[in-house]
Amino acid sequence: MRIAIDGMGGDNAPLEIVKGCVEAAKLIDEDLIIVGDREQIQNELDKYEYNPSQITILHAEDVITNDDAPVRAVRTKTESSLVKGLVLVKEGQADLFVSAGNTGAIMAGGLFILGRIQGIDRPAIAATYPVLGKGVALLVDSGANVECKPNNLLEFATMGSIYMQKVLDVEDPTVGLVNIGTEETKGTTVIKAAYELLQKSSINFIGNIEARDVPKGTCDVIVCDGFVGNVILKLTEGLAWTIFKLVKTKFTEGLLSKMGALLLAGKLKELKSEFDYSEYGGAPILGVKGAIVKMHGSSGSTAVKNAILRGIPYVRNNVVQTIQDSVLELEEVIISE
Amino acid sequence: MRIAIDGMGGDNAPLEIVKGCVEAAKLIDEDLIIVGDREQIQNELDKYEYNPSQITILHAEDVITNDDAPVRAVRTKTESSLVKGLVLVKEGQADLFVSAGNTGAIMAGGLFILGRIQGIDRPAIAATYPVLGKGVALLVDSGANVECKPNNLLEFATMGSIYMQKVLDVEDPTVGLVNIGTEETKGTTVIKAAYELLQKSSINFIGNIEARDVPKGTCDVIVCDGFVGNVILKLTEGLAWTIFKLVKTKFTEGLLSKMGALLLAGKLKELKSEFDYSEYGGAPILGVKGAIVKMHGSSGSTAVKNAILRGIPYVRNNVVQTIQDSVLELEEVIISE
C-alpha cells in the first residue's frame, strides 16, 4: 500500500508532518509519499533516521493555505501539495491521502478530483469523537454540509456504520440521530423525515439522542448535519479546555491544594490524553471515490502518525467499495418514501 | 411585587418548590403565591417557619405533566397550576410566573395566555450559560424555536441584550452569532442573512463565534436557533457530567491519588458548583407580554430560590416594556433589507 501525505498542509507543516511520517514508518511496511516542497521536506527528513526507499518525496511547487477559497484553490493551484496528493490517489499511484490542510479544499478536491461515489449525494467528514473511558464514537457529518436533506442524513448514517464496522471493528454499530428530545415527534421537518428513513433502513438505528448523551457513548455513530456536528466538535474542544484550565487553577490555589495537585499530576495528564483528539487518528472523508483522512489543522506528529495508522484499515478493508455496494439499498429506502 | 410559583411543575414538586419559596421569602419583601394542590403545598409549608401573609396558596386542581402535549394541555387543562399561574400574571394579580414544569406548555401558555409582544415574531427561552470563572452569558434561543428565520435571530439578539443590561447589569453587552467559522461568509443561508441584520442593528454585535468560544465567555449574548441552543446546553451538561465523573474515578485510583483526592475534595466541590445550573436562576422567556422564568425540570430548592431572586430585577427593571420599546427599531432594520 502507498500512502500520500500532504507535507505542506496545517499549522505545523512541514515539521510535524514529516516527523509524524517518520514515526509511522517505523511501525508499518507501507510506503509513504510526502507531497510538498522537496527542499523543505528533505531538510526535515534529514533530522531523522529513515528508510529512503520507504519514505519518498513528490515535489509540489504550490501550497493551498487556509485563506484560500476552497473551490477556486483546487481549480487553480494544480501544482499544490493538496491537489497533487489527490491526483496520486485518482491515478492509482497512492491508496490513501492524508492532509492537515484547508478542510474546504480537501472536500472540494475530493469531489472534483476523485468524484462522489455514485448514489451518494453528499460526502461527509466523519470525526472520531472521544467517549471518555470507552474509546470513540463517529460523528457524521462533522462540518462538510451545513444544510442537509433527510436522505443526506441517511447516507451519513450508512457510511458511518460501514466505517465503524470495517475500521474500528464494531459489530453492528448503533446509530443515533441528534435531536432536541428523544421522542419521534421532536425536531425540525428535516430531522423528522430523516428519522423515518433511518427507521426503515437496515442500519442499527436506536432513535433520537440528545446532545447530553453524545459524550456518554450512547451510540457508535452520531448522525447530524454539518452545522450541528461542527458545534458538537468545537464545543467539546472548548469546554474540555476550559474545564481542564479551571481544574488546574483551582488545584494550585493554597498549599494543601498544591500538594494534592502534585500527587494528582499524573492522573490529570492521563485525563487530558483521553481528551486529546490527536490520539484518535483524524477524520475520514466518506462518500468520495478514494480514501482521504483529514487531520486537525494544528496536528502534531502524534496526530499525523495516528492518522496514517488509522488510514490503513480504511483502505485495506475496502470501505469505499463497501459504501458503493450499499448505495442500491439506500436508494430503495429513499424511493419507498 | 407579587410572584406566582408553579407549585406542581418539575420532577421535585411540590417538595423542593415549596422549600425554595420559603428560602427565597426570607431574603425578600415580595409576596409569593404558590399555585397548586392546596393540601400538598400546605403540608410542605408546615415543615418550615414562614410568614403566611407573605407566602399564600392559590389552589389548582390539575397538573400539566411532561407527558402532556403542550398546546392541547394549555387549552384543556385550564385548572392546572401552570395555566392558573399565567392567568394571575395576565390579570395583573402577579408580576412574575416561575415554573419548573413542561417547557413546551410554558411557552404555549406564554403565547396563548399572555400573548406575544407586538412586533416580536418568536418569543425565546434565554438560558444563562455558566462561563467558568466569569459568571454567565445568555444563550438565546435555548430550545423554543427549532427552525428560525433571520429576523428571529435578530429578535433574540435584541431581547437578550436588553435582559443582560437590565437584569445582569452588563453595560453594552456583546452579542455573538454561533456559526461554523468566524468569517462573514460562513454558515447557512439563514445565518448569513442574520449576520447582515445584526450588523445593521444598534446592538453590540461582535460577529460570528465558533462553539469552542462559547464556554470561554467571548460574548455576553450567544445567539442561535433553538435546535443549536438545545445542543449547546445539553452537550455542556453531558460533558461536564462526564468529565467530573472521570476526574473522580481517576483521582481515586491508587493510594497516592486517594490522598491527593482527599486534599482536593473541597476544590472539586467548588468546581462543580461553578458548573451548577441551579446557581444561575433559571431561564427567562423573552418576547411575551409578561415576565416568566422557566426552571430546569430537576430543579432543587436552591434553583427555585435563585429563579425567584433573579426574576425580581426582570420585573422591576421593566424588561418586557423595554423589549416592546425596541420593536420599532427592529422593524426598521428588517425593512431596510
Interface residues (C-beta under 8 A of the other chain):
Chain A: L132 G133 G143 V146 E147 V178 I180 G187 T188 T189 E210 A211 R212 D213 V214 P215 K216 G226 F227 V228 N230 V231 I232 L233 K234 L235 T236 E237 G238 L239 A240 W241 T242 I243 K245 L246 V247 T249 K250 F251 E253 L256 S257 M259 G260 A261 L262 L263 L264 K267 L268 E270 L271 E274
Chain B: L132 G133 G143 V146 E147 V178 I180 G187 T188 T189 E210 A211 R212 D213 V214 P215 K216 G226 F227 V228 N230 V231 I232 L233 K234 L235 T236 E237 G238 L239 A240 W241 T242 I243 K245 L246 V247 T249 K250 F251 E253 L256 S257 M259 G260 A261 L262 L263 L264 K267 L268 E270 L271 E274
